[in-house]
Amino acid sequence: MISWIDIVTSVLGLTTVVLAGRNSKYNFWVGYLYTAALFVMFLDKNLYASLLLQPVSLAINILGHYRWTHPREDERSAEDASRLKVSMLSWTERALVVAAVLVVALLWGWLLDRLFPADPHPYLDSCVTVLILMAQLLSALKKWDCWIAWLLVNIAQIILHISIGNIFMPIVCGLYLLNGLWSLSTWVRLYKKNS
């Protein structure tokens, strides 16, 4: 059965990522509402790793809002000097990001398994949560690589939501996946314009 919080969360989430993929700073305003809705949904579904990290998610959203609208001189977009330009991680930075996600997800999953035995999938829940936070952080810094992370998040979330019996969220995550593919190519064009 689809609940009202599933629908609200889905609409807010889709709106946020579509706006982000189109390089709109307004994605952050919707993101604030999305974070609140996610908190309620995760509480209802007993996904405690995701629930407990919503304040961190909110902080990253605030950071991103500031960074996108207050770039340093060397970070300004060629099209609009008031906007942060899209950049990419180096291969070394990418390796460090992957290692950090794996280590934190394993530790968080282990802790979650001990603290909240009601969580049906503590390691998958933790991996998705840590990957979301990393994707959010990379997006806040306007790194093209965030879309690779979002694609992985979307695939993992489809698996997670199907495994806990959510009906509507796997469809929404499929739409996120399509938006992620489109945004990946859009941001690479934005990156090339500023290179």
N, C-alpha and C positions, 0 to 999 in steps of 0.2 A: 504494500500500500504506500502511495506517495503522500508524504506529509507536507504541511504548509511550509515548514522550514526547509525541506528539500527544494521546493519550488523557489522560494525567496533566495536561498543560497545560490541556486543554479543561475537565476537571472542576474543577480549581482556579480557573480563570478564571471559569467560570460561577458557582461558589460565591461568589467574591469580589464579582462585580457584583450578584448577587441580594441578598447581604447588604447591600451599599452602597445599593442601591435601596430596601431596606426600612429604611434609617436605622440599621443595626446596626454598632456599633463593632467587632464581631468580624470584619468584612470585612478589617481590617488584618492580623490574625493569619494568615488564609488568604493574604492578599496577599504576605506574606513568602515563603511556600512557592511561590507563583505566580511571583514574580520569579526565584527560583532555577531553576524549571522552564523558564521562558522563555529564560533564558541558555543552557541546554543545547539547547533546540530551535533557537534562532537560530544557534548555532554549527554545528549539524548541517545547517541549510538555507542557510548562507553569507549570512545577512542581517545584515551587519556593523553597519549603523547601529543596528539594534534591539539587537544584542548589546552594543555598546559603551556604550549608554545605560542598561543595566540597573542599574548602580550609582546613577545619577541617579534612576531609578525607585524604587529601594530607599530613597533619602534622602527622596523625596517621600512615600513610604508612612509612613516614620517621622514626618515632619512632620505628616501628616494624622492619624495615630494620636494624637499629642500634642494637636493642635488640637481634634479632636472630643471629647476627654476632659478638656481643660483650657481651657474658654472664659473669656475675660475677662467681667467682670460685664455689660457692655452687649451681649455676644454670646450670652448664655444663652438656651436654648430656654424658651418659656413652659410647656411640658409637663414638662420635666425640667431643672432648673438646672445639672446636671452635664454637660449636652450642649450642643454648639455648635448654634446655630439656623441654618436655611437662609437664605441671603441671595442677592441678585442683583447682577450687574454693571450699571453704568450703561452707556448707549449709547456714551459715549466710551471707557470701559474695554473694551467689546466690540470697538470698532474697533481699539484698540491691540493686543488679543489676536490678532485676525485678521492684522494687519500683522506682528506678531512671528512668528507661525507661518509665514507665507509667506516672510519674509526668512530666517529660520533654516533652514527646510526647503530653500530654494534653495541656500543656502551649504553646508549639510550634504550635500545631494545632489551638488553640484559636487565637494566634497572627497572624498566617498565614491567617486565615479566615477574619480577620479585615484588614490586609494589602494588601492581594492579592485575591480579590474576584473571579478572573478568575481561580484560582486553583479548579479543579472539585471535589477533595476529600481532603480537607485540613487535616482532622484528620487521615485518612488512609495514606496519603502522609507523614505526620509528624511521625506517628508510625513506618512506614517502614524506614524512614530516621534515626530516633533515634536508632532503633534496628540495622540497618546497622552499624552505628557508634560504638555501643556497641560491636557488633560482631567483627568489625575491631579492636577495642581496645583489646578485649580478644585474638584475633588472634595475634596481635602485641606482646602481653605478653606471647604468646604460651600456652594459657589455653585451655584445651580440651573442656571446656564448650562453646567455640566460635562456635563449630559445631551445638550445640543445637540452639543457636541464629541464625545461618545461615539457619537452616531448617525452623525456624519460618519466617525469612525474605523471603525465597523462596516462601513459601505458600502465604504470604501477597503480594508479588510482582506479583505473578500469578494473583491474584484477582485485584490488582491495574492496571496492564497492560491490562487485558481484559476489565476493566471498562472504560479505556480511548481509546480503539480501537486499541491498538498495536497488530499486528498480530504475529510477529516473537518473541518478547520478552517473551510471556508466554511459548513458546516452550523452549527457552533458560533457563528460570527459572526452568522448569521441569528438564532440564539437570543438572542445579545447585543443584536441590533437590537430584538427584541421586548421584552426586558427594559428597554432604554433608553427605549422609548416609554412603557412602564408606569411607570418610575421618573420620567420627566419630569412626568407628571401627579401622581404621589405627592408629589414634592418641591414642586410648585407649591402643593399643599394645605398642606404643612408651612410653606411660606413665608407663605401667607395667615394661618395661625394665629398667626404671630409678628409680623405687621405691625400 
